[in-house]
Amino acid sequence: MNRFAMLLTLTLAQVPALAEPSVSQTDLHLRAQLKARQSTLISSEISARISHLKLHDGERFSAGQVLVGFHCTLEDAQLSKSQATLGKKIKTYEVNQQLETRRSIGALELAVSKAEAEEAKADVRIAQTMLERCEIHAPFSGKVSEVIARPHQSVRPGDPLLEILDDKDLEVEFMAPSRSMPNLIPGKRFQVTLDEVAKTYQAEITRVGGKVDPVSQTIKIYGRIIDKADELLPGMSGAVGFAPVQ
């Protein structure tokens, strides 16, 4: 080994080994968004003309409240007809039962009248179901986020009417590097500073997404805000911060 090679070997031996780069939670620059855990698009189940649609964008409603009503004169008449037919079939069956005790009719005729009464009951249930579709009730309490249809508008099955959400049950959603997963576990506290209100709120992780994005090498993290804050709205966004590890 020549003198230059020996000097180079000694110099490299004195250089400390490079550590693997690590990313601490305080180095992460994460952006979060508030989303409603419950939200849905209300669509029509029947072909009809809207008779009741009084809610506007941003207005509140209660669970079970009528959101949309339709003109259903035909369905109402069909139910009345089915109920009248049922009454007639039941009466016929009752009379045939009395006649059968006197051996005035055969067993087949009695069985047929009973089957016709059961069929009429089914027709009533069908008519009732069709009439129930003439009103759409709120599945939960919340707020209207968008009104798509208008009163007196004729719609078909599947046509969107309005979007609703539960603005009292919000969650924080953000993307984090997958290599930080060991530190981002349910129950871990963090802060989120929302741009729209320029305030910082305490939050905690509630769950971790079910898969890692293979392209960006990120995973979705979900959390909830611990502080009571009535001013928060879905769609607000801001920065996520974690306390430095002691």
Accessible surface in RSA format (square Angstrom, percent):
REM  Atomic radii and reference values for relative SASA: ProtOr
REM  Chains: A
REM  Algorithm: Lee & Richards
REM  Probe-radius: 1.40
REM  Slices: 20
REM RES _ NUM      All-atoms   Total-Side   Main-Chain    Non-polar    All polar
REM                ABS   REL    ABS   REL    ABS   REL    ABS   REL    ABS   REL
RES MET A   1   170.49  88.3  86.66  57.4  83.83 199.6  94.46  80.3  76.03 100.7
RES ASN A   2   101.21  69.8  86.20  83.3  15.01  36.1  43.64 105.0  57.57  55.6
RES ARG A   3   195.96  82.3 187.53  95.6   8.42  20.1  62.13  84.9 133.83  81.1
RES PHE A   4   148.57  74.3 144.46  89.5   4.11  10.7 146.12  88.6   2.45   7.0
RES ALA A   5    32.81  30.2  30.41  46.9   2.41   5.5  32.18  45.3   0.63   1.7
RES MET A   6    98.26  50.9  96.57  63.9   1.68   4.0  75.81  64.5  22.44  29.7
RES LEU A   7   103.15  57.4 102.50  73.3   0.65   1.6 102.65  72.1   0.50   1.3
RES LEU A   8    88.06  49.0  83.92  60.0   4.15  10.4  87.49  61.4   0.58   1.5
RES THR A   9    74.66  53.1  71.24  72.2   3.41   8.1  57.88  77.7  16.77  25.4
RES LEU A  10   104.71  58.3 104.31  74.6   0.40   1.0 104.41  73.3   0.30   0.8
RES THR A  11    76.64  54.5  75.18  76.2   1.45   3.5  52.95  71.1  23.69  35.8
RES LEU A  12   114.27  63.6 103.30  73.9  10.97  27.6 103.43  72.6  10.84  29.2
RES ALA A  13    83.50  76.8  42.46  65.5  41.04  93.4  55.35  77.9  28.16  74.6
RES GLN A  14   145.97  81.6 115.91  84.7  30.06  71.6  45.16  96.1 100.81  76.5
RES VAL A  15    87.60  57.6  72.69  65.8  14.91  35.9  74.60  64.8  13.00  35.3
RES PRO A  16   109.70  79.9  95.63  87.2  14.06  51.1 107.24  88.5   2.45  15.3
RES ALA A  17   104.54  96.1  66.86 103.2  37.69  85.7  77.79 109.6  26.75  70.9
RES LEU A  18   174.07  96.9 144.32 103.2  29.76  74.8 145.90 102.5  28.18  75.8
RES ALA A  19    93.71  86.2  62.78  96.9  30.93  70.4  71.96 101.3  21.75  57.6
RES GLU A  20   154.59  88.8 137.73 104.2  16.86  40.1  64.52 124.8  90.07  73.5
RES PRO A  21   127.47  92.9  95.74  87.3  31.73 115.3 107.09  88.4  20.38 126.7
RES SER A  22   103.25  87.2  73.89  98.6  29.36  67.6  44.40  94.5  58.86  82.5
RES VAL A  23    54.81  36.1  32.02  29.0  22.79  54.9  32.81  28.5  22.00  59.7
RES SER A  24    51.94  43.9  41.31  55.1  10.62  24.5  46.97 100.0   4.96   7.0
RES GLN A  25    10.74   6.0   6.22   4.5   4.52  10.8   2.87   6.1   7.87   6.0
RES THR A  26    70.14  49.9  42.92  43.5  27.22  64.9  32.59  43.8  37.55  56.8
RES ASP A  27    84.72  59.3  71.45  71.1  13.27  31.4  20.91  49.2  63.82  63.6
RES LEU A  28    20.25  11.3   8.21   5.9  12.04  30.3  10.37   7.3   9.88  26.6
RES HIS A  29   173.78  95.0 141.03  98.0  32.75  83.8 101.84 105.0  71.95  83.7
RES LEU A  30    14.20   7.9  10.26   7.3   3.94   9.9  11.73   8.2   2.47   6.7
RES ARG A  31   133.77  56.2 119.14  60.7  14.62  34.8  72.44  99.0  61.33  37.2
RES ALA A  32     3.56   3.3   0.52   0.8   3.04   6.9   2.46   3.5   1.10   2.9
RES GLN A  33    74.34  41.6  73.87  54.0   0.46   1.1  14.68  31.2  59.66  45.2
RES LEU A  34     1.69   0.9   1.20   0.9   0.50   1.3   1.20   0.8   0.50   1.3
RES LYS A  35    83.86  40.9  82.27  50.5   1.59   3.8  44.21  39.8  39.65  42.2
RES ALA A  36    19.71  18.1   2.68   4.1  17.02  38.7   2.68   3.8  17.02  45.1
RES ARG A  37   127.84  53.7  93.91  47.9  33.93  80.8  19.80  27.1 108.04  65.5
RES GLN A  38    79.52  44.5  75.80  55.4   3.72   8.9  27.28  58.1  52.24  39.6
RES SER A  39    72.88  61.6  45.36  60.5  27.53  63.4  13.91  29.6  58.98  82.6
RES THR A  40    53.87  38.3  41.13  41.7  12.74  30.4  26.10  35.1  27.77  42.0
RES LEU A  41    86.94  48.4  66.37  47.5  20.58  51.7  66.37  46.6  20.58  55.4
RES ILE A  42    17.32   9.9  15.85  11.8   1.47   3.5  17.32  12.5   0.00   0.0
RES SER A  43    39.01  33.0  27.89  37.2  11.13  25.6  17.64  37.6  21.37  29.9
RES SER A  44     3.97   3.4   0.00   0.0   3.97   9.1   0.00   0.0   3.97   5.6
RES GLU A  45   103.46  59.4  87.82  66.4  15.64  37.2  32.41  62.7  71.05  58.0
RES ILE A  46     9.55   5.4   6.70   5.0   2.84   6.9   9.55   6.9   0.00   0.0
RES SER A  47    73.98  62.5  50.91  67.9  23.07  53.2  37.55  80.0  36.43  51.0
RES ALA A  48    18.65  17.1   2.82   4.3  15.84  36.0  16.59  23.4   2.06   5.5
RES ARG A  49   105.41  44.3 102.14  52.1   3.26   7.8  28.57  39.0  76.84  46.6
RES ILE A  50     0.00   0.0   0.00   0.0   0.00   0.0   0.00   0.0   0.00   0.0
RES SER A  51    48.55  41.0  23.46  31.3  25.09  57.8  13.61  29.0  34.94  49.0
RES HIS A  52    55.71  30.4  54.74  38.0   0.96   2.5  36.41  37.5  19.29  22.4
RES LEU A  53    10.75   6.0   0.95   0.7   9.80  24.6   0.95   0.7   9.80  26.4
RES LYS A  54   148.53  72.5 136.55  83.8  11.99  28.5  86.82  78.1  61.71  65.7
RES LEU A  55    20.86  11.6  17.54  12.5   3.32   8.4  17.54  12.3   3.32   8.9
RES HIS A  56   118.16  64.6 117.34  81.6   0.82   2.1  85.10  87.7  33.06  38.5
RES ASP A  57   100.84  70.6  76.67  76.3  24.17  57.2  26.79  63.0  74.05  73.9
RES GLY A  58    38.39  47.3   0.00   N/A  38.39  47.3  23.63  64.8  14.76  33.1
RES GLU A  59    73.32  42.1  68.09  51.5   5.24  12.5  33.50  64.8  39.82  32.5
RES ARG A  60   112.42  47.2  93.60  47.7  18.81  44.8  65.46  89.5  46.96  28.5
RES PHE A  61     9.64   4.8   0.00   0.0   9.64  25.1   4.71   2.9   4.93  14.1
RES SER A  62    67.75  57.3  67.45  90.0   0.30   0.7  28.76  61.3  38.99  54.6
RES ALA A  63    62.61  57.6  39.05  60.3  23.55  53.6  39.33  55.4  23.28  61.7
RES GLY A  64    43.88  54.1   0.00   N/A  43.88  54.1  29.64  81.3  14.24  31.9
RES GLN A  65    72.11  40.3  61.98  45.3  10.13  24.1  33.73  71.8  38.38  29.1
RES VAL A  66    40.55  26.7  35.44  32.1   5.11  12.3  35.44  30.8   5.11  13.9
RES LEU A  67     0.53   0.3   0.00   0.0   0.53   1.3   0.02   0.0   0.51   1.4
RES VAL A  68     0.00   0.0   0.00   0.0   0.00   0.0   0.00   0.0   0.00   0.0
RES GLY A  69     4.23   5.2   0.00   N/A   4.23   5.2   4.23  11.6   0.00   0.0
RES PHE A  70    12.72   6.4   0.15   0.1  12.57  32.7   0.15   0.1  12.57  36.0
RES HIS A  71    79.95  43.7  65.83  45.8  14.12  36.1  48.85  50.3  31.10  36.2
RES CYS A  72    14.83  11.2   5.02   5.6   9.81  23.0   6.63  16.8   8.20   8.8
RES THR A  73   114.64  81.5 104.55 106.0  10.09  24.0  79.41 106.7  35.23  53.3
RES LEU A  74   138.72  77.3 132.81  95.0   5.91  14.8 136.04  95.5   2.68   7.2
RES GLU A  75    33.47  19.2  31.19  23.6   2.29   5.4   8.77  17.0  24.70  20.2
RES ASP A  76    75.33  52.8  75.33  75.0   0.00   0.0  11.48  27.0  63.85  63.7
RES ALA A  77    56.13  51.6  44.94  69.4  11.19  25.5  51.60  72.7   4.53  12.0
RES GLN A  78    88.40  49.4  85.79  62.7   2.60   6.2  31.09  66.2  57.30  43.5
RES LEU A  79    21.15  11.8  21.15  15.1   0.00   0.0  21.15  14.9   0.00   0.0
RES SER A  80    62.84  53.1  56.33  75.2   6.51  15.0  32.73  69.7  30.10  42.2
RES LYS A  81   138.56  67.6 131.29  80.6   7.27  17.3  81.84  73.7  56.72  60.4
RES SER A  82     7.73   6.5   3.65   4.9   4.08   9.4   3.81   8.1   3.91   5.5
RES GLN A  83    86.48  48.4  77.49  56.6   8.99  21.4  25.30  53.8  61.19  46.4
RES ALA A  84    70.87  65.2  50.62  78.1  20.24  46.1  63.11  88.9   7.76  20.6
RES THR A  85    46.04  32.7  43.75  44.4   2.29   5.5  29.66  39.8  16.37  24.8
RES LEU A  86    30.70  17.1  30.70  22.0   0.00   0.0  30.70  21.6   0.00   0.0
RES GLY A  87    39.70  49.0   0.00   N/A  39.70  49.0  33.69  92.5   6.01  13.5
RES LYS A  88   131.97  64.4 122.92  75.4   9.05  21.5  74.39  67.0  57.58  61.3
RES LYS A  89    54.51  26.6  53.96  33.1   0.55   1.3  18.30  16.5  36.21  38.6
RES ILE A  90    58.01  33.0  57.94  43.2   0.07   0.2  58.01  41.8   0.00   0.0
RES LYS A  91   130.65  63.7 129.93  79.7   0.72   1.7  77.95  70.2  52.70  56.1
RES THR A  92    57.91  41.2  53.25  54.0   4.66  11.1  39.12  52.5  18.79  28.4
RES TYR A  93    43.62  20.4  43.62  24.8   0.00   0.0  28.03  21.1  15.58  19.2
RES GLU A  94    79.16  45.4  76.88  58.2   2.28   5.4  26.76  51.8  52.40  42.8
RES VAL A  95    64.82  42.7  64.79  58.7   0.03   0.1  64.79  56.3   0.03   0.1
RES ASN A  96    13.74   9.5  13.74  13.3   0.00   0.0   0.00   0.0  13.74  13.3
RES GLN A  97    75.82  42.4  73.89  54.0   1.93   4.6  18.53  39.4  57.29  43.5
RES GLN A  98   106.05  59.3 103.55  75.7   2.50   6.0  29.36  62.5  76.69  58.2
RES LEU A  99    53.57  29.8  53.57  38.3   0.00   0.0  53.57  37.6   0.00   0.0
RES GLU A 100    54.75  31.4  54.59  41.3   0.16   0.4   2.37   4.6  52.39  42.8
RES THR A 101    97.75  69.5  72.53  73.5  25.22  60.1  66.29  89.0  31.46  47.6
RES ARG A 102   171.84  72.1 145.19  74.0  26.64  63.4  50.92  69.6 120.92  73.3
RES ARG A 103   193.92  81.4 166.16  84.7  27.76  66.1  72.58  99.2 121.34  73.5
RES SER A 104    70.10  59.2  33.39  44.6  36.70  84.6  23.59  50.2  46.51  65.2
RES ILE A 105    29.31  16.7  12.08   9.0  17.23  41.5  20.65  14.9   8.67  23.5
RES GLY A 106    43.05  53.1   0.00   N/A  43.05  53.1  35.42  97.2   7.64  17.1
RES ALA A 107    78.18  71.9  65.37 100.9  12.81  29.1  65.74  92.6  12.44  32.9
RES LEU A 108   141.18  78.6 134.00  95.9   7.18  18.0 137.90  96.8   3.28   8.8
RES GLU A 109    91.12  52.3  85.67  64.8   5.45  13.0  33.28  64.4  57.83  47.2
RES LEU A 110    34.18  19.0  34.18  24.5   0.00   0.0  34.18  24.0   0.00   0.0
RES ALA A 111    55.37  50.9  46.50  71.8   8.86  20.2  50.75  71.5   4.61  12.2
RES VAL A 112    70.91  46.7  68.51  62.0   2.40   5.8  70.89  61.6   0.02   0.0
RES SER A 113     5.55   4.7   4.09   5.5   1.47   3.4   4.89  10.4   0.66   0.9
RES LYS A 114   105.80  51.6 105.67  64.8   0.13   0.3  49.84  44.9  55.96  59.6
RES ALA A 115    60.05  55.2  49.73  76.7  10.31  23.5  55.79  78.6   4.26  11.3
RES GLU A 116    62.54  35.9  60.42  45.7   2.12   5.0  15.39  29.8  47.15  38.5
RES ALA A 117     4.21   3.9   4.21   6.5   0.00   0.0   4.21   5.9   0.00   0.0
RES GLU A 118    87.42  50.2  83.12  62.9   4.29  10.2  36.33  70.3  51.09  41.7
RES GLU A 119   111.71  64.1 104.86  79.3   6.85  16.3  37.67  72.9  74.03  60.4
RES ALA A 120     3.48   3.2   1.19   1.8   2.29   5.2   3.23   4.5   0.25   0.7
RES LYS A 121    79.30  38.7  77.78  47.7   1.52   3.6  33.37  30.0  45.93  48.9
RES ALA A 122    33.80  31.1  33.03  51.0   0.77   1.7  33.37  47.0   0.44   1.2
RES ASP A 123    63.56  44.5  60.81  60.5   2.75   6.5  14.03  33.0  49.53  49.4
RES VAL A 124    12.61   8.3  12.61  11.4   0.00   0.0  12.61  11.0   0.00   0.0
RES ARG A 125   144.41  60.6 142.67  72.7   1.75   4.2  64.38  88.0  80.04  48.5
RES ILE A 126   108.97  62.0 106.02  79.0   2.95   7.1 108.85  78.4   0.12   0.3
RES ALA A 127     3.47   3.2   1.27   2.0   2.20   5.0   3.34   4.7   0.13   0.4
RES GLN A 128    72.72  40.7  71.28  52.1   1.44   3.4  15.13  32.2  57.59  43.7
RES THR A 129    65.45  46.6  64.72  65.6   0.74   1.8  40.63  54.6  24.82  37.5
RES MET A 130    69.96  36.2  69.93  46.3   0.03   0.1  51.82  44.1  18.13  24.0
RES LEU A 131    49.18  27.4  44.47  31.8   4.70  11.8  44.47  31.2   4.70  12.7
RES GLU A 132   124.65  71.6 109.05  82.5  15.60  37.2  51.22  99.1  73.43  60.0
RES ARG A 133    95.33  40.0  87.55  44.6   7.78  18.5  15.25  20.8  80.09  48.5
RES CYS A 134     7.39   5.6   6.98   7.8   0.40   0.9   6.98  17.7   0.40   0.4
RES GLU A 135    85.29  49.0  78.33  59.3   6.96  16.6  17.78  34.4  67.51  55.1
RES ILE A 136    24.99  14.2  22.14  16.5   2.85   6.9  24.99  18.0   0.00   0.0
RES HIS A 137    91.56  50.0  76.54  53.2  15.01  38.4  59.00  60.8  32.56  37.9
RES ALA A 138     5.02   4.6   0.00   0.0   5.02  11.4   0.00   0.0   5.02  13.3
RES PRO A 139    83.22  60.7  43.98  40.1  39.24 142.6  55.90  46.2  27.32 169.8
RES PHE A 140    24.36  12.2  21.97  13.6   2.39   6.2  24.36  14.8   0.00   0.0
RES SER A 141    55.35  46.8  49.65  66.3   5.70  13.1  33.39  71.1  21.96  30.8
RES GLY A 142     0.21   0.3   0.00   N/A   0.21   0.3   0.21   0.6   0.00   0.0
RES LYS A 143    44.88  21.9  44.88  27.5   0.00   0.0  16.78  15.1  28.10  29.9
RES VAL A 144     0.94   0.6   0.00   0.0   0.94   2.3   0.00   0.0   0.94   2.5
RES SER A 145    43.17  36.5  21.27  28.4  21.90  50.5  23.97  51.0  19.20  26.9
RES GLU A 146    83.46  47.9  82.22  62.2   1.25   3.0  23.89  46.2  59.57  48.6
RES VAL A 147    30.27  19.9  17.25  15.6  13.03  31.4  17.25  15.0  13.03  35.3
RES ILE A 148    67.80  38.6  45.23  33.7  22.57  54.4  49.16  35.4  18.64  50.6
RES ALA A 149     0.92   0.8   0.22   0.3   0.70   1.6   0.91   1.3   0.01   0.0
RES ARG A 150   134.41  56.4 134.41  68.5   0.00   0.0  60.19  82.3  74.22  45.0
RES PRO A 151    59.83  43.6  48.49  44.2  11.34  41.2  48.49  40.0  11.34  70.5
RES HIS A 152   122.97  67.2 108.77  75.6  14.21  36.3  80.12  82.6  42.86  49.9
RES GLN A 153    76.33  42.7  67.96  49.7   8.37  19.9  30.27  64.4  46.06  34.9
RES SER A 154    83.47  70.5  61.48  82.0  22.00  50.7  39.54  84.2  43.93  61.5
RES VAL A 155     4.55   3.0   0.47   0.4   4.09   9.8   1.60   1.4   2.96   8.0
RES ARG A 156   168.20  70.6 168.20  85.7   0.00   0.0  55.71  76.1 112.49  68.2
RES PRO A 157    79.97  58.3  58.93  53.7  21.04  76.5  59.29  49.0  20.68 128.5
RES GLY A 158    53.57  66.1   0.00   N/A  53.57  66.1  33.05  90.7  20.53  46.0
RES ASP A 159    40.75  28.5  40.46  40.3   0.30   0.7   8.77  20.6  31.98  31.9
RES PRO A 160    56.67  41.3  52.05  47.5   4.62  16.8  52.05  43.0   4.62  28.7
RES LEU A 161     0.00   0.0   0.00   0.0   0.00   0.0   0.00   0.0   0.00   0.0
RES LEU A 162     0.00   0.0   0.00   0.0   0.00   0.0   0.00   0.0   0.00   0.0
RES GLU A 163    64.73  37.2  64.73  49.0   0.00   0.0   7.11  13.7  57.62  47.0
RES ILE A 164     1.25   0.7   0.00   0.0   1.25   3.0   0.00   0.0   1.25   3.4
RES LEU A 165    25.13  14.0  25.13  18.0   0.00   0.0  25.13  17.7   0.00   0.0
RES ASP A 166    19.51  13.7  19.51  19.4   0.00   0.0   0.03   0.1  19.48  19.4
RES ASP A 167    11.67   8.2   6.01   6.0   5.67  13.4   0.21   0.5  11.46  11.4
RES LYS A 168   132.79  64.8  98.48  60.4  34.31  81.7  74.78  67.3  58.01  61.8
RES ASP A 169    52.97  37.1  49.37  49.1   3.60   8.5  15.06  35.4  37.91  37.8
RES LEU A 170    28.80  16.0  12.94   9.3  15.85  39.9  13.02   9.1  15.78  42.5
RES GLU A 171    13.72   7.9  13.15  10.0   0.57   1.3   2.16   4.2  11.56   9.4
RES VAL A 172     0.39   0.3   0.39   0.4   0.00   0.0   0.39   0.3   0.00   0.0
RES GLU A 173    23.24  13.3  20.19  15.3   3.05   7.3   3.73   7.2  19.50  15.9
RES PHE A 174     4.58   2.3   0.00   0.0   4.58  11.9   4.58   2.8   0.00   0.0
RES MET A 175    83.02  43.0  74.32  49.2   8.70  20.7  70.32  59.8  12.69  16.8
RES ALA A 176     0.14   0.1   0.00   0.0   0.14   0.3   0.14   0.2   0.00   0.0
RES PRO A 177    22.67  16.5  22.67  20.7   0.00   0.0  22.67  18.7   0.00   0.0
RES SER A 178    21.89  18.5  15.30  20.4   6.60  15.2   6.39  13.6  15.50  21.7
RES ARG A 179   162.00  68.0 131.51  67.0  30.49  72.6  75.25 102.8  86.75  52.6
RES SER A 180     7.21   6.1   3.76   5.0   3.44   7.9   7.21  15.3   0.00   0.0
RES MET A 181    70.43  36.5  64.79  42.9   5.64  13.4  56.94  48.4  13.49  17.9
RES PRO A 182   105.02  76.5  76.92  70.1  28.10 102.2  88.88  73.4  16.15 100.4
RES ASN A 183    71.99  49.6  65.90  63.7   6.08  14.6   4.60  11.1  67.39  65.1
RES LEU A 184     1.75   1.0   0.00   0.0   1.75   4.4   0.00   0.0   1.75   4.7
RES ILE A 185    97.74  55.6  97.62  72.7   0.12   0.3  97.74  70.4   0.00   0.0
RES PRO A 186    82.39  60.0  63.78  58.1  18.61  67.6  64.20  53.0  18.19 113.0
RES GLY A 187    44.48  54.8   0.00   N/A  44.48  54.8  27.72  76.1  16.76  37.5
RES LYS A 188    63.14  30.8  53.46  32.8   9.68  23.0  19.11  17.2  44.03  46.9
RES ARG A 189   139.65  58.6 128.60  65.6  11.05  26.3  42.29  57.8  97.36  59.0
RES PHE A 190     0.00   0.0   0.00   0.0   0.00   0.0   0.00   0.0   0.00   0.0
RES GLN A 191    48.37  27.1  48.03  35.1   0.35   0.8  17.73  37.7  30.64  23.2
RES VAL A 192     0.15   0.1   0.10   0.1   0.05   0.1   0.15   0.1   0.00   0.0
RES THR A 193    55.25  39.3  54.84  55.6   0.41   1.0  38.55  51.8  16.70  25.2
RES LEU A 194     0.51   0.3   0.47   0.3   0.04   0.1   0.47   0.3   0.04   0.1
RES ASP A 195    82.84  58.0  57.76  57.5  25.08  59.3  33.51  78.9  49.33  49.2
RES GLU A 196    99.63  57.2  60.74  46.0  38.89  92.6  47.31  91.5  52.32  42.7
RES VAL A 197    41.79  27.5  21.42  19.4  20.37  49.1  28.65  24.9  13.14  35.6
RES ALA A 198    86.82  79.8  57.88  89.3  28.95  65.8  62.73  88.3  24.09  63.8
RES LYS A 199   104.68  51.1  99.43  61.0   5.25  12.5  65.25  58.7  39.43  42.0
RES THR A 200    75.01  53.4  48.60  49.3  26.41  63.0  31.15  41.8  43.87  66.3
RES TYR A 201     5.89   2.7   5.81   3.3   0.08   0.2   5.89   4.4   0.00   0.0
RES GLN A 202    72.70  40.7  72.70  53.1   0.00   0.0  30.54  65.0  42.15  32.0
RES ALA A 203     0.02   0.0   0.00   0.0   0.02   0.0   0.00   0.0   0.02   0.0
RES GLU A 204    30.65  17.6  30.65  23.2   0.00   0.0   0.13   0.2  30.52  24.9
RES ILE A 205     1.72   1.0   0.00   0.0   1.72   4.1   0.00   0.0   1.72   4.7
RES THR A 206    51.01  36.3  29.08  29.5  21.93  52.3  32.83  44.1  18.18  27.5
RES ARG A 207   103.04  43.3 101.79  51.9   1.25   3.0  50.70  69.3  52.34  31.7
RES VAL A 208    45.34  29.8  22.14  20.0  23.20  55.9  22.14  19.2  23.20  62.9
RES GLY A 209    17.08  21.1   0.00   N/A  17.08  21.1   8.85  24.3   8.23  18.4
RES GLY A 210    88.74 109.4   0.00   N/A  88.74 109.4  42.64 117.0  46.10 103.3
RES LYS A 211   172.55  84.2 158.08  97.0  14.47  34.4 108.14  97.3  64.41  68.6
RES VAL A 212    52.36  34.5  37.86  34.3  14.50  34.9  37.86  32.9  14.50  39.3
RES ASP A 213    56.80  39.8  52.71  52.5   4.09   9.7   8.89  20.9  47.91  47.8
RES PRO A 214   108.15  78.8  89.35  81.4  18.80  68.3  90.89  75.0  17.26 107.3
RES VAL A 215   140.72  92.6 112.73 102.1  27.99  67.4 117.70 102.3  23.02  62.4
RES SER A 216    64.43  54.4  39.36  52.5  25.07  57.8  45.18  96.2  19.25  27.0
RES GLN A 217    95.15  53.2  93.23  68.1   1.91   4.6  45.45  96.7  49.69  37.7
RES THR A 218    26.90  19.1  26.63  27.0   0.28   0.7  24.63  33.1   2.28   3.4
RES ILE A 219     3.89   2.2   3.17   2.4   0.71   1.7   3.89   2.8   0.00   0.0
RES LYS A 220    72.39  35.3  71.43  43.8   0.96   2.3  24.62  22.2  47.77  50.9
RES ILE A 221     0.10   0.1   0.10   0.1   0.00   0.0   0.10   0.1   0.00   0.0
RES TYR A 222    33.53  15.7  33.53  19.1   0.00   0.0   6.76   5.1  26.77  33.0
RES GLY A 223     0.19   0.2   0.00   N/A   0.19   0.2   0.00   0.0   0.19   0.4
RES ARG A 224   108.93  45.7 108.93  55.5   0.00   0.0  37.95  51.9  70.98  43.0
RES ILE A 225    28.20  16.0  10.40   7.8  17.80  42.9  10.40   7.5  17.80  48.3
RES ILE A 226    59.38  33.8  38.51  28.7  20.87  50.3  38.51  27.7  20.87  56.6
RES ASP A 227    58.29  40.8  46.52  46.3  11.77  27.8  20.78  48.9  37.50  37.4
RES LYS A 228   183.34  89.4 144.63  88.7  38.71  92.2 113.97 102.6  69.37  73.9
RES ALA A 229    22.31  20.5   0.81   1.2  21.50  48.9   3.42   4.8  18.89  50.0
RES ASP A 230   100.74  70.6  75.11  74.8  25.63  60.6  31.53  74.2  69.22  69.0
RES GLU A 231    70.32  40.4  52.43  39.7  17.89  42.6  48.67  94.1  21.65  17.7
RES LEU A 232    13.98   7.8   8.75   6.3   5.23  13.1   8.75   6.1   5.23  14.1
RES LEU A 233    80.48  44.8  80.48  57.6   0.00   0.0  80.48  56.5   0.00   0.0
RES PRO A 234    40.84  29.8  20.38  18.6  20.46  74.4  20.55  17.0  20.29 126.1
RES GLY A 235    40.68  50.2   0.00   N/A  40.68  50.2  24.90  68.3  15.77  35.3
RES MET A 236    20.19  10.5  18.50  12.2   1.68   4.0  19.28  16.4   0.90   1.2
RES SER A 237    30.77  26.0  30.77  41.1   0.00   0.0  13.61  29.0  17.15  24.0
RES GLY A 238     0.00   0.0   0.00   N/A   0.00   0.0   0.00   0.0   0.00   0.0
RES ALA A 239    46.17  42.4  44.50  68.7   1.67   3.8  44.50  62.7   1.67   4.4
RES VAL A 240     9.69   6.4   0.00   0.0   9.69  23.3   0.47   0.4   9.21  25.0
RES GLY A 241    29.53  36.4   0.00   N/A  29.53  36.4  27.86  76.5   1.67   3.7
RES PHE A 242    14.43   7.2   2.47   1.5  11.96  31.1   2.47   1.5  11.96  34.2
RES ALA A 243    63.99  58.8  51.13  78.9  12.86  29.3  55.25  77.8   8.74  23.2
RES PRO A 244    84.75  61.8  79.20  72.2   5.55  20.2  79.33  65.5   5.42  33.7
RES VAL A 245   120.77  79.5  87.86  79.5  32.91  79.3  93.30  81.1  27.46  74.5
RES GLN A 246   201.12 112.5 136.10  99.5  65.02 154.8  94.38 200.9 106.74  81.0
END  Absolute sums over single chains surface
CHAIN  1 A    15745.0      12971.8       2773.2       9035.9       6709.1
END  Absolute sums over all chains
TOTAL         15745.0      12971.8       2773.2       9035.9       6709.1
